[in-house]
Amino acid sequence: MWAQTLSGPFRFEQVEVAAPDPAALAPGHVLLAPRAGAICGSDLPNFRGGLWPHPAAEDGWGATRAPGFPMHETVGEVVASRHPGHSPGDLVVGWASMFDGIAELVVTDGEGLAPYDAALPPTTAVMLQPLACVLYAVEQLGDVSGQRVAVIGQGPIGLLFSSVLQARGAARVTGVDPVDRSDDAAVFGVDEVVTARAERWAAGLSDADRPSVVVEAVGHQVSTLQPALDAVAHGGQVFYFGVPDDPVYPFDMMTFLRKNLTLRSGVALERRRVLADAGTYLAGHPELRERYVTHVHPVADVQAAFTAAIAPRPGQLKIAVDMT
C-alpha cells in the first residue's frame, strides 16, 4: 500500500509498505481505508522536525518516521473489524490512534471511531473529531451560562471553543489572537475580537472586564498560560487545551493562589459518545460546515498542506487532505 512519510523536517515522500493483515487485527481494532484527514496543531511540531510525546515513538517522546505519520484526525471506510460496533463498509470519523493516518490503510482502535452523516463530504466530516474534543473539554468546565469567557487562540480549535461556549449560554465570548479573525467572528459566536498577543490583552484588562473562564487553545509554547492566569477573574477557571511541547510549564504560583483559581486540562475520553455529540452539534449549527474547512489538498500534495498549516493567516482555518 502507499503511505506518506516524513523523510526530514518539512519534507514528505510517498513510500510503498506492506499492507496490514486483516487477520492480525487485535480485539477492539479496525482496519480503516481513510477517505480524508485533517491537520491538527499537534501534528505540526513533527513536521518541523521537533519533539512531541507520541505513542508511536519507541521512547514515548520524540519524532518518528513511521509511514502515515503524523495525522490522527481521520474519516474513512471500515475494511475489517474486531470491534463490535463497527462492520466492513461502515463510514466512520475519529482518531487514527497511532497518528499514522496519511496512508492507504490504517489500523486503529475502534473506540475512537463513530458513524457520521454520510451526506457530509469526508473533507467536511473531518471537523467532527476536533469538535468532539472541544465538546468534551467544555463539559469539564461545568455550567458556563451567563459567564464572560475568553479563548486565547482563534485558530481551528479556538474558534470551535468560541462557538460551543456561546451555544452553552456564555454571556460574552472574547476571542484573542494575533491573526485577525474578524471575518469569522459572527459565524463562531465571538462577541469581541481582540487582535493582539495574549499578554498584551491580559495586561490591559480592568477588574470589571475579566472573564470568569479562559481557555488557552494555542499550546506548543509556554508563553500563553501565564496571560490566561493574569486575565481570568478571581475564583475563575483556566482550561489549558493546547498540546505542550515542554514537560514543565512555569507560571506565577502566587497569582494562582491569591486569585483562588482552578486550572483544568486533559484529553478527550468517551470518544464514541462525544463524536456522536459532535454530529448532533454540527446538525444544529450547519453554518459551520461551510466555514470551518477552508482549504483541501490532495494527498499527493500533503507537504504543501502542512506548509500552509504552519503559517496561520486570515481566512485560513482547518486544512483537510483528500485521500479518495
N, C-alpha and C positions, 0 to 999 in steps of 0.2 A: 504494500500500500504506500501511498505518498504521505509525507508529513513535512511541515515546515519546521526548521530548527534554527536556533541561534548559533551561528558559526563564529560569532565575536560580537563585541559591542556595536549596536546599531546595524547589525547585518544578519539577515535571514538567508537561508538557502533551502531549496526543496530537496529532499532525500527520499530514497526508497528503502523501506524497512519491512521486516516480517510483520504480517498482519496478526492481531491477537487471535487465539484459538477459542472459538465459542465454547468448546467442550471443557476448557480450562477455567471458565468463569468461577470465581469464588461465590459462595452463598451471599445473596443480597446484592450482587453486582449485575450490571447490564453491559452489553456491547452496543455502542451507540454510533450511528453514522451522522456526524454533525452536518447540519444544513447552514448554520450561521453561528458566528461567535461575536463577541464584543470585547473591546479593550477596557480594562479596569485600571484605575490609577495604581493598583498594587502590582500590575504587570510591568509597569514602566521602569522601575529600578533595574530589573533584569535585562531589559532591552538596552539600557545604558551601560550594562556591564557591572552593576553594583551587586551588593549582597542583600539578601532578603530571606527571612526564615521560611522554609518551604519543605513540605514532607517528602518531596522527590529528591532532595539533596541528601547525599549519604550521611553528612554530619548534622542534618537538620537546619543548617544555617549557611546559605550560600547560593550562588547562581548555579544553574545546571544547563546542560545542552541536550537534555532528553528530547527526543522527537516530539513535536507538538507543543512544546513549552515556549512561552508562558501565556496560557489563556485558560480561564475557568468559566467564564460566562458563555453558556452554550445552549443551542437549540438543535434538536436532531430527531432522527427516527431510530427506534429500538430495533436492533437486528437480532439480538438474542438476549435472554433474560433468565437470571436465577433469583429474581426479586418477585414476590407475589403480587405486587401492584403494577407490574409492567409486563407487556407482551409484545412479541415481534410485530412491527407495523405501527406501534403507538408513536405519536408525535409528542415530544416532551421538551421541557425547558428546565434549566437549573445549572448545577455545578458539574464541571469536569473535575472530579475530586483530586486528581493528581496534577491539575493545572497544565494538562497536555492536550488542549482542545483543538490545536491547529493541525488536524490530521484527518485522514480519510475514515478511520475507525478509532474509537476511544473506549476504553474500559473504565467504568465509573460506578460509584456507589448509588444504588437506586433510591436510597433515602434522600438524596439531594436532587431528585427529579420529580416533576409533576406534569400532568397533561395541561395543555393550554388551548385557547380558542383557535382552531385550525384556520379560521378566516383571517387571522393575522399573518402577514408575511413573516418568515423566520427572522429577517433582519429587523423587524419591528418587535417581534416576540422576545428578542434578547433582553429588552428592557425589564422584563418581569423578574429576572434574577436580582439586579441591583435594587429594584423596587421592593422585593421581598426582604432584603437585608435592612432597608430603611424602615419598613413597617415593623419589623421585629425590634429594631432599636427604639423606635418611638413608643412601642408598648412598654419598654423598660422605664420610660420617663413618667408613666402614670398619666393622670388626667392633666392635660395642658390647657383645657378650656379657660378662656378669659385671661390667659397669661401673655405677657410680652415675651417673645422668643427671638433669638438671633442665630443665624447659621453662618459660621466662618468658612468660606469656600463655597462658591456658587458654580462649580463645575457640574458634571452629570450627577454626582451623588448629592451635593449640597442643594441643588435645585429640587431633587426629589424630596429631601428633608423639608424644604420650604413648602412644597405642595402638601405633603402629608400633615405637617404641623398646622397649616392653615385649615385643612379639611377636618382636623381633630378639634378645632374650635379656638386656636390661639387668637388672642385679641389683636396682635400686631406681629408681623413677621419681618425681620430685618435681615437682608442678605448682604454679606460683606465679602468683597473680592477685589483684587487689584485690576482684574479684567472687567470691563463694562458689560454688565448683564441686563441693561435696561430693556432691551428688546424682548427678553424672555420673562421679565418680572411678572407681568399680569397673568400669563398662562400658568406659571408655577406658584402663584399665590403670594408673591413677595410684595409687601406693602411699602417698604423703604429699601431702596437700592443704595448701598454705600460702596463707591468705587475707590477703595483705599486699602492699604495694608492693615492687617488686624490690629497691630499695636497702635497705629495712628488713630484708628476708630475708637479703640478702648480708652485711649488717653483723653479723648475729647468728650466723654460721656459725663453728664451730670448724674447725681444720685437718682433723680426722678426719671431719667431715661434708661436706667439699667434694666436689661431683660432678666427675668427670673429663670430662664433656661437658655443656655448657649450650647450649640452643637459645633464641635470642631470637626469639619469634614474635609480637611486638607491632608493631614498626615505627611509621612516621609521626611519630616524635619522637626526639630524641637521648638521652633520659634513661635508657633501659633497656640500652644497650650497655655502659656502664661497670659497672653492677652485675653483668652477666654475666661480665666480666673479673675483677671483685673476687671473685666467688663460686667460680669454677672452680678446681680443684686445680692444683698445679704440674705443668707438662707437658701440661695438658689442651687440649681443643678448645672453641671457641665457634663456633656456626653462627648467623650473622645472616640470618634468613629474612624478617623483616618488610620491607615496601617503604619506602624512605626518602623523606621529603618534602624533605629538605635535601641538597644536593650534597656537603657536607662534614660528617663526624661527628667531633667531638673525643673523644678518650679518653686515659687516662693511659698514655703510652708506656713509662714506667718499670715499671709493673705488667706490661704486656705482655712487656717484655724480661726482667725478673727472674724471671717465672714460666715462661719458656720456652713461651709459648702459641702455639697455631695458631688463626688466625681464618679462617673459611670463609664463603662466601656464593655466590650465583648463582641463576639462573633455571633452570627445568626444560628440559632438552634431551631428545632422543629421545622426543618426546611420544607418538607412536603406541604405542611399546613400553610406556611407563610407564602409559598409560591402560589397556592390556591387563593390566598387572601390578595395577593398581588393581581391575579387575574380579575378578581371582583373589583378591586380598586380601579384598575385601568378601564374596565367596562363602565364604571361610574364617572370616569374622567377621560372621555375619548379624545379631548383636545390634546392630551399629552402624546398620543400616538404619532401625531404629525410633527411634533416639535422636539422630541427627545433624541431620536437618532437622526443626526444631521448629515452624516457622511457614511457612505457604504463603499467599501473597496472589495474587489475580487480577491480571493485568497492568494492568487499568484502575485498580487501587489501588496502583500501583508507588510512588507518593510515600509512602504510609503504610508500605510495606515498608522503604524506605530510612530513613524517620524512626525506625522501630523499631531498625534496624541500628546507628544511631549512638548508641544508648543501651543498652549491654550490661547484662544483669541475670540473676540466677539463673534457670535453666530455659530461657533463650533461647540457642540455638546458631545453626545455619545458617538463614537466611531465604531461601526459594525464591519464585519468581514463576511462576505457571501461565499459559502463553500459548496453551493449547488453546481 
